Amino acid sequence: MKSSVLSTSAIALLIFALAVPVVIHAQAGDDLSATVRAAILTDPRTAELSETDVEIMVAALTEGAAAQGITSEDIVWRPQEAGETDPACGNLPSFFCALNQAFGFDGSDTAIPIGLAVSSALLLFLIGSILLHQHGRHPVVGPLSTKTLQ
């Protein structure tokens, strides 16, 4: 008795599992067909077509769309329009705004560009000091004078 109840419930579960995808696929096909029909009927050129011509066109387009994997959401999708954007630089002068945007900085915070400028200047000074120490002469002035003991 217990085994027959389990086998009956297992068979019912198997039938349910096999039926659900078929029902969902049929519903998706109906949605696709309705979307294609709505898109066709919005065209003013279809006003002169008969109902059977529209049905044939809907069936052909639905079959082609299903073969390509196109869903009704793909058909009705429209790109979002860009909304109004606030000026990114706030109250900065246009030169600094253009400079920030050229280097990829957004917003009116000037701490990052100023920090990068200061660190670049320090790096150039450090490299120049190392070169001056290694080569012993300044490129413009000439050799460094050293006091010699006599």
N, C-alpha and C positions, 0 to 999 in steps of 0.2 A: 504494500500500500504506500509506504513512504517513498519507495523508489519510483513508483508510477507518478506520484505528485511531483517529485523532483524532475523526472523526465518530461512531464507535461509543462512544467514551468520553464524548463530549459528550451523546449521546442517553441514555446510562446515568446521567450526572450530572443531566440534566433530569428523567428519570423519578424518580430518588431525591429530587430537590428538590421534586417535586410530591407524592410519596408520604409524605414525612415529616410535613407538616402534617395530612394525613388520619389518619395513625396516631396522632399526638399528640392530635388532636381526639377520636378514638374512645376513647383511653385516658382523657381528661378526662371524657368522657361516662360511661364505666364507673365512674370514681371518684365522679362526681356521683350516679349511680344507686345505687351501694353506700352512699354517705353518706345519701341519702334513705331507702333501705330500712332502714338501721340506726336512723335517727331515728324511722321509723314503728314499727318493731318494739319500740322502748323504751317506747312508749305501751301501757299495759295494756288499753286498749279495743280494740286490734287483735288480741287473743288469740282473739276469736270470729270474726274474718274468715277467709275461705278464702284459699288461696294465690293463686288467680286474682284475687280482689278486691285483695289486696296488690299484685300485679303491675300491675293496672290503675291503682291509686293511685300507685305508684312511677313508672310511665310518664307519667302526667299531670303529676305534680309535677316530674319531671325535665325534661319538655318546657317547662313554665312557667318553671322556674328557668333553663334554658339560654336561653330567649327574653329573659329579663331580665338575662342576663349574670352570674348568680350562680354561684359556684364552690363546690366542696365545702369549701374553706377558709372561705368565708363562712358556711357552715352550722354548722361545728363551732367557730367562733370564740367565745370567751368572754372577757369583760373580765378583766384581771388584778386580783387583790385587792390592796388597799393593805396593805403590811406594817407592822410596828411601826416607829414613828418615834421617834427619840431626842428628848428635849426640846431645843428649839433654843437656849435661853438659858443653858444650863449652870447656873452658880451665881449668876446675877444675881437681884436681887429681882424680884418679879412686876411691880412698877410699871415698872421699866426694861425688862423683857421686853415688857410690853404696849405701851410707848411705842415700842420698836424695831420691833415688828411693825406698829404703826399707821402708822409712816412708811416701812414697806417694807424694813427692814433685817433680815437673818437672822443668827443666830449670836450668840455672846456677846462679840464684839469691840466694845468701847465707844468705840474711837478715832474712828470715823466720826461717830457722833451727837455726841460731845463736840466734835469739830472743827467740825462744822456749827453747833453752838450758839455757840462762840467766834467763828466768822467772822460769824454773824448779829449778834452783839452789836457787833463791830467795825464792821460795815456800818451799823448803826443809829447808832453814835457818829459815824461819818464823815458820814452824811447830816444828822444834827443839827448838826454843826459847820459844814457848808456852809450850811445854812439860817440858822444864827445869824450867820455872817459876812455873808451876802447881805442879810439884813433888818435887822441891827444891833440887834436887841432879843431878849430872852429871853421866851418866851411867858408865863411865870409871873412873873418878877421885874419885867419892864418894860424900858424903854430902857436901854442900856448907858451908863454915865457916861463921858464923855471929859473929860480935863483940858484946860481952855482956858487959853491964855496971856493974861495981862492986861496 
